Amino acid sequence: MARRFRIPDDPEPSTASAGDAPCPLCGRPLGSENIDRHHLIPKSLKGREQFAIHKVCHRKIHATLSEKELLRAYHTWEALQGHEDIRSFIAWVANKPPAFYTRTFTSNKKKRR
């Protein structure tokens, strides 16, 4: 199960380490712990491209939005950052360290859909 969250080694070394790269959702450095991969278009709906993202950011996306919503309206980082709940989450997590992780609860709004 731990392999699921491991980022594969980059076959070509880059000048910047993976920890220096920013999270595409919150903009904080990724670091080397608690990293997931996110499909902007859900994998179950034929999405292929994956992006490294903080685990807490990834969980917030899926706790807030359904896969159909992700496909229809939130398949770009800008659209995700514009969602009211995600925007307030980004403001909250902005000063946390890169390895920060806490449990994320499913939004009541999502449960009612």
Backbone as a printed PyTorch tensor [residue, N CA C, xyz], in Angstrom:
tensor([[[  0.8170,  -1.1880,   0.0000],
         [  0.0000,   0.0000,   0.0000],
         [  0.8650,   1.2590,   0.0000]],

        [[  2.0010,   1.2370,   0.6560],
         [  2.8600,   2.4110,   0.7090],
         [  3.3790,   2.7810,  -0.6730]],

        [[  3.5230,   1.8370,  -1.5680],
         [  4.0260,   2.1180,  -2.9100],
         [  3.0920,   3.0450,  -3.6770]],

        [[  1.8250,   3.0150,  -3.3540],
         [  0.8390,   3.8330,  -4.0560],
         [  1.1870,   5.3200,  -3.9870]],

        [[  1.7620,   5.7430,  -2.8760],
         [  2.0310,   7.1510,  -2.6570],
         [  3.4750,   7.5310,  -2.9500]],

        [[  4.2900,   6.5800,  -3.3840],
         [  5.6870,   6.8490,  -3.6860],
         [  5.7960,   7.4580,  -5.0790]],

        [[  6.5820,   8.5020,  -5.1970],
         [  6.8000,   9.1160,  -6.4990],
         [  7.9320,   8.3530,  -7.1780]],

        [[  7.7220,   7.8910,  -8.4100],
         [  8.7810,   7.1650,  -9.1050],
         [ 10.0130,   8.0390,  -9.3030]],

        [[ 11.1730,   7.4000,  -9.2830],
         [ 12.4120,   8.1350,  -9.5080],
         [ 12.4320,   8.7030, -10.9120]],

        [[ 12.9130,   9.9300, -11.0330],
         [ 13.0240,  10.5870, -12.3280],
         [ 14.2090,   9.9810, -13.0720]],

        [[ 14.0010,   9.4250, -14.2660],
         [ 15.1030,   8.8040, -14.9800],
         [ 16.1920,   9.7910, -15.3900]],

        [[ 15.8320,  11.0540, -15.6100],
         [ 16.8070,  12.0730, -15.9570],
         [ 16.9160,  13.0630, -14.8120]],

        [[ 18.0970,  13.1700, -14.2030],
         [ 18.2330,  14.1130, -13.0990],
         [ 18.0270,  15.5450, -13.5730]],

        [[ 17.3510,  16.3240, -12.7760],
         [ 17.1200,  17.7270, -13.1240],
         [ 17.9650,  18.6050, -12.2170]],

        [[ 18.0520,  19.8780, -12.5480],
         [ 18.8610,  20.7870, -11.7520],
         [ 18.1950,  21.1050, -10.4260]],

        [[ 16.8760,  21.0500, -10.3560],
         [ 16.1510,  21.3050,  -9.1110],
         [ 15.6710,  19.9830,  -8.5370]],

        [[ 15.7470,  19.8490,  -7.2230],
         [ 15.2800,  18.6220,  -6.5980],
         [ 13.7570,  18.6280,  -6.5630]],

        [[ 13.1620,  17.4420,  -6.3920],
         [ 11.7010,  17.3330,  -6.3640],
         [ 11.1150,  18.1680,  -5.2240]],

        [[ 11.8490,  18.2870,  -4.1240],
         [ 11.3730,  19.0560,  -2.9850],
         [ 11.2560,  20.5340,  -3.2700]],

        [[ 11.9810,  21.0200,  -4.2860],
         [ 11.9320,  22.4350,  -4.6390],
         [ 10.7270,  22.7660,  -5.5090]],

        [[ 10.1710,  21.7680,  -6.1760],
         [  9.0310,  21.9960,  -7.0740],
         [  7.8120,  22.4040,  -6.2520]],

        [[  7.0280,  23.3630,  -6.7500],
         [  5.8280,  23.7730,  -6.0040],
         [  4.6500,  22.8370,  -6.2700]],

        [[  3.7840,  22.7260,  -5.2880],
         [  2.5280,  21.9930,  -5.4580],
         [  1.6690,  22.8110,  -6.4190]],

        [[  1.1090,  22.1970,  -7.4610],
         [  0.3210,  22.9740,  -8.4180],
         [ -0.9840,  23.5360,  -7.8370]],

        [[ -1.4300,  23.0290,  -6.6950],
         [ -2.6670,  23.5520,  -6.1030],
         [ -2.3750,  24.6810,  -5.1210]],

        [[ -1.5290,  24.4200,  -4.1240],
         [ -1.3250,  25.4070,  -3.0600],
         [ -0.0760,  26.2610,  -3.2470]],

        [[  0.8650,  25.8130,  -4.0850],
         [  2.0670,  26.5890,  -4.3430],
         [  3.1970,  26.3830,  -3.3540]],

        [[  2.9570,  25.6150,  -2.2760],
         [  4.0250,  25.3350,  -1.3220],
         [  5.0100,  24.3320,  -1.9380]],

        [[  6.2830,  24.3160,  -1.4970],
         [  7.2270,  23.3080,  -1.9960],
         [  6.7040,  21.9100,  -1.6750]],

        [[  6.9120,  20.9580,  -2.5830],
         [  6.4080,  19.5980,  -2.3790],
         [  7.1250,  18.8540,  -1.2660]],

        [[  8.4170,  19.0510,  -1.1310],
         [  9.1580,  18.2880,  -0.1400],
         [  9.3010,  16.8500,  -0.5970]],

        [[  9.5060,  15.9300,   0.3470],
         [  9.7040,  14.5250,  -0.0310],
         [  8.7620,  13.5730,   0.6920]],

        [[  7.8770,  14.0840,   1.5290],
         [  6.9300,  13.2490,   2.2700],
         [  5.4970,  13.6370,   1.9390]],

        [[  4.5980,  12.6660,   2.1260],
         [  3.1580,  12.8920,   1.9500],
         [  2.8210,  13.4990,   0.5900]],

        [[  3.2780,  12.8270,  -0.4630],
         [  3.0210,  13.2770,  -1.8280],
         [  2.1560,  12.2390,  -2.5410]],

        [[  1.1650,  12.7060,  -3.2650],
         [  0.2860,  11.8660,  -4.0780],
         [  0.4090,  12.3010,  -5.5280]],

        [[ -0.2790,  11.5830,  -6.3930],
         [ -0.4000,  11.9620,  -7.8000],
         [ -1.8730,  12.2560,  -8.0600]],

        [[ -2.1390,  13.3300,  -8.7880],
         [ -3.5220,  13.7090,  -9.0890],
         [ -3.7190,  13.7440, -10.5930]],

        [[ -4.8360,  13.1880, -11.0490],
         [ -5.2580,  13.2810, -12.4490],
         [ -6.2440,  14.4410, -12.5320]],

        [[ -5.9420,  15.4720, -13.3160],
         [ -6.8900,  16.5770, -13.4650],
         [ -8.1930,  16.0810, -14.0680]],

        [[ -8.1020,  15.1960, -15.0410],
         [ -9.2810,  14.4980, -15.5540],
         [ -9.2280,  13.1240, -14.8900]],

        [[-10.2430,  12.7490, -14.1040],
         [-10.1860,  11.5020, -13.3440],
         [ -9.8110,  10.2930, -14.2080]],

        [[ -8.9880,   9.4430, -13.6370],
         [ -8.5290,   8.2460, -14.3330],
         [ -9.7100,   7.3810, -14.7650]],

        [[-10.7340,   7.3180, -13.9360],
         [-11.9150,   6.5130, -14.2600],
         [-12.6790,   7.0750, -15.4660]],

        [[-12.3850,   8.3370, -15.8130],
         [-13.0350,   8.9830, -16.9570],
         [-12.0220,   9.2480, -18.0740]],

        [[-11.0410,   8.3670, -18.1740],
         [-10.0360,   8.3530, -19.2470],
         [ -8.9230,   9.3840, -19.1130]],

        [[ -8.7420,   9.9680, -17.9270],
         [ -7.6300,  10.8960, -17.7230],
         [ -6.3220,  10.1380, -17.6080]],

        [[ -5.2700,  10.6800, -18.1760],
         [ -3.9730,  10.0000, -18.1490],
         [ -2.8930,  10.8200, -17.4700]],

        [[ -2.9000,  12.1210, -17.6690],
         [ -1.8240,  12.9560, -17.1560],
         [ -1.9040,  13.0680, -15.6320]],

        [[ -0.7590,  12.8400, -14.9570],
         [ -0.6890,  12.8850, -13.5030],
         [  0.2420,  14.0100, -13.0560]],

        [[ -0.0540,  14.5620, -11.8870],
         [  0.7560,  15.6300, -11.3300],
         [  1.0640,  15.3190,  -9.8720]],

        [[  2.2980,  15.5660,  -9.4600],
         [  2.6690,  15.4140,  -8.0530],
         [  2.0030,  16.5440,  -7.2700]],

        [[  1.4320,  16.1840,  -6.1270],
         [  0.6650,  17.1420,  -5.3180],
         [  0.7380,  16.6830,  -3.8630]],

        [[  0.6380,  17.6090,  -2.9200],
         [  0.6120,  17.2200,  -1.5070],
         [ -0.5670,  16.2870,  -1.2470]],

        [[ -0.3630,  15.3420,  -0.3650],
         [ -1.4310,  14.3990,  -0.0130],
         [ -2.6430,  15.1310,   0.5620]],

        [[ -2.4150,  16.1100,   1.4300],
         [ -3.5230,  16.8450,   2.0420],
         [ -4.2940,  17.6420,   0.9870]],

        [[ -3.5960,  18.1870,  -0.0110],
         [ -4.2620,  18.9230,  -1.0950],
         [ -5.0880,  17.9640,  -1.9540]],

        [[ -4.5120,  16.7950,  -2.2460],
         [ -5.2040,  15.7950,  -3.0600],
         [ -6.4770,  15.3190,  -2.3540]],

        [[ -6.3610,  15.0420,  -1.0610],
         [ -7.5340,  14.5880,  -0.3120],
         [ -8.6130,  15.6570,  -0.2560]],

        [[ -8.2160,  16.9190,  -0.1520],
         [ -9.1980,  18.0110,  -0.1120],
         [ -9.9650,  18.0970,  -1.4290]],

        [[ -9.2630,  17.9500,  -2.5480],
         [ -9.9230,  17.9860,  -3.8590],
         [-11.0080,  16.9200,  -3.9270]],

        [[-10.6510,  15.6780,  -3.5610],
         [-11.6040,  14.5770,  -3.6930],
         [-12.6640,  14.5600,  -2.5880]],

        [[-12.4030,  15.2170,  -1.4670],
         [-13.4190,  15.3360,  -0.4250],
         [-14.4480,  16.4050,  -0.7860]],

        [[-14.0680,  17.3170,  -1.6590],
         [-14.9250,  18.4430,  -2.0130],
         [-15.7040,  18.2220,  -3.3060]],

        [[-15.0620,  17.6150,  -4.2990],
         [-15.6570,  17.5170,  -5.6300],
         [-15.8070,  16.0720,  -6.0870]],

        [[-16.8870,  15.7940,  -6.7880],
         [-17.0890,  14.4640,  -7.3650],
         [-16.2560,  14.3450,  -8.6470]],

        [[-16.0950,  13.1350,  -9.1240],
         [-15.3290,  12.9260, -10.3530],
         [-15.9990,  13.5880, -11.5500]],

        [[-17.3160,  13.5800, -11.5850],
         [-18.0200,  14.2340, -12.6910],
         [-17.8160,  15.7470, -12.6460]],

        [[-17.8090,  16.3220, -11.4510],
         [-17.5500,  17.7590, -11.3310],
         [-16.1210,  18.0850, -11.7670]],

        [[-15.1840,  17.2190, -11.3920],
         [-13.8000,  17.4200, -11.8110],
         [-13.6940,  17.4110, -13.3320]],

        [[-14.3830,  16.4940, -13.9740],
         [-14.3500,  16.4000, -15.4330],
         [-15.0170,  17.6060, -16.0910]],

        [[-16.1820,  17.9870, -15.6070],
         [-16.9710,  19.0400, -16.2580],
         [-16.4330,  20.4440, -16.0400]],

        [[-16.0650,  20.7740, -14.8040],
         [-15.7580,  22.1690, -14.5230],
         [-14.4130,  22.4250, -13.8500]],

        [[-13.8160,  21.4170, -13.2610],
         [-12.6070,  21.6460, -12.4670],
         [-11.4260,  20.8160, -12.9580]],

        [[-11.1870,  20.8170, -14.2570],
         [-10.1050,  20.0190, -14.8250],
         [ -8.8530,  20.8460, -15.1230]],

        [[ -8.7690,  22.0560, -14.5380],
         [ -7.5470,  22.8590, -14.6080],
         [ -7.2020,  23.3130, -13.1920]],

        [[ -5.9350,  23.6330, -12.9840],
         [ -5.5290,  24.0940, -11.6510],
         [ -6.1920,  25.4200, -11.3190]],

        [[ -6.3450,  26.2900, -12.3020],
         [ -6.9690,  27.5910, -12.0680],
         [ -8.4290,  27.4280, -11.6420]],

        [[ -9.1320,  26.5130, -12.2760],
         [-10.5330,  26.2770, -11.9110],
         [-10.6240,  25.7110, -10.4970]],

        [[ -9.7450,  24.7760, -10.1620],
         [ -9.7390,  24.2190,  -8.8040],
         [ -9.4620,  25.3130,  -7.7800]],

        [[ -8.4720,  26.1570,  -8.0620],
         [ -8.1160,  27.2320,  -7.1330],
         [ -9.2320,  28.2610,  -7.0060]],

        [[-10.1070,  28.3440,  -7.9770],
         [-11.2190,  29.2830,  -7.9320],
         [-12.4340,  28.7860,  -7.1640]],

        [[-12.4890,  27.4790,  -6.8660],
         [-13.6120,  26.9240,  -6.1050],
         [-13.5630,  27.4730,  -4.6790]],

        [[-14.6960,  27.9110,  -4.1570],
         [-14.7670,  28.5720,  -2.8470],
         [-14.1320,  27.7420,  -1.7260]],

        [[-14.4870,  26.4600,  -1.6040],
         [-13.9510,  25.6220,  -0.5280],
         [-12.4580,  25.3670,  -0.7010]],

        [[-12.0140,  25.1620,  -1.9240],
         [-10.5920,  24.9200,  -2.1890],
         [ -9.7950,  26.1940,  -1.9190]],

        [[-10.3520,  27.3460,  -2.3000],
         [ -9.6800,  28.6270,  -2.0610],
         [ -9.4580,  28.8700,  -0.5660]],

        [[-10.4640,  28.5860,   0.2570],
         [-10.2960,  28.7740,   1.7010],
         [ -9.3200,  27.7430,   2.2770]],

        [[ -9.3010,  26.5340,   1.7230],
         [ -8.3400,  25.5230,   2.1410],
         [ -6.9100,  25.9760,   1.8250]],

        [[ -6.6930,  26.5300,   0.6390],
         [ -5.3610,  26.9910,   0.2400],
         [ -4.8810,  28.0920,   1.1850]],

        [[ -5.7650,  29.0020,   1.5570],
         [ -5.4010,  30.0640,   2.5020],
         [ -5.0290,  29.4690,   3.8600]],

        [[ -5.7360,  28.4360,   4.2900],
         [ -5.4670,  27.7920,   5.5740],
         [ -4.1390,  27.0310,   5.5600]],

        [[ -3.8510,  26.3130,   4.4890],
         [ -2.6700,  25.4490,   4.4310],
         [ -1.4060,  26.2220,   4.0270]],

        [[ -1.5350,  27.4590,   3.6170],
         [ -0.4170,  28.2370,   3.0680],
         [  0.8080,  28.3000,   3.9770]],

        [[  0.6290,  28.3670,   5.2770],
         [  1.7580,  28.5070,   6.2000],
         [  2.1890,  27.1960,   6.8440]],

        [[  1.6530,  26.0870,   6.3650],
         [  2.0270,  24.7750,   6.9050],
         [  3.3130,  24.2980,   6.2190]],

        [[  4.1110,  23.4570,   6.9130],
         [  5.3260,  22.9200,   6.2940],
         [  4.9750,  21.9420,   5.1690]],

        [[  5.9150,  21.6860,   4.2360],
         [  5.6320,  20.8060,   3.0980],
         [  5.1630,  19.4000,   3.4920]],

        [[  5.6640,  18.8330,   4.5780],
         [  5.3010,  17.4690,   4.9730],
         [  3.9980,  17.4060,   5.7670]],

        [[  3.3380,  18.5420,   5.9920],
         [  2.1180,  18.5810,   6.7990],
         [  1.0390,  17.6790,   6.2100]],

        [[  0.3710,  16.9360,   7.0850],
         [ -0.7800,  16.1360,   6.6770],
         [ -1.7390,  16.0180,   7.8530]],

        [[ -3.0030,  16.1320,   7.5760],
         [ -4.0440,  15.8960,   8.5580],
         [ -5.2160,  15.2400,   7.8390]],

        [[ -6.0390,  14.5750,   8.5820],
         [ -7.1940,  13.9120,   8.0020],
         [ -8.1390,  14.9310,   7.3650]],

        [[ -8.7090,  14.5630,   6.2390],
         [ -9.6370,  15.4390,   5.5200],
         [-11.0100,  14.7850,   5.5090]],

        [[-12.0170,  15.5440,   5.8650],
         [-13.3700,  15.0210,   5.9160],
         [-14.1330,  15.4130,   4.6570]],

        [[-15.0410,  14.5510,   4.2180],
         [-15.8570,  14.8240,   3.0440],
         [-16.8350,  15.9560,   3.3400]],

        [[-16.9220,  16.8800,   2.4290],
         [-17.8010,  18.0330,   2.5550],
         [-19.2610,  17.5890,   2.6350]],

        [[-20.0390,  18.2360,   3.4940],
         [-21.4700,  17.9460,   3.5710],
         [-22.1640,  18.2980,   2.2650]],

        [[-21.6610,  19.2990,   1.5490],
         [-22.2320,  19.6720,   0.2660],
         [-22.1000,  18.5150,  -0.7240]],

        [[-20.9530,  17.8610,  -0.7070],
         [-20.7320,  16.7310,  -1.6180],
         [-21.6320,  15.5600,  -1.2350]],

        [[-21.8150,  15.3290,   0.0590],
         [-22.6500,  14.2190,   0.5180],
         [-24.0970,  14.3840,   0.0690]],

        [[-24.5840,  15.6230,  -0.0380],
         [-25.9800,  15.8790,  -0.4370],
         [-26.2210,  15.7400,  -1.9140]],

        [[-25.1700,  15.6450,  -2.7090],
         [-25.3420,  15.5530,  -4.1650],
         [-25.7420,  14.1650,  -4.5870]]])
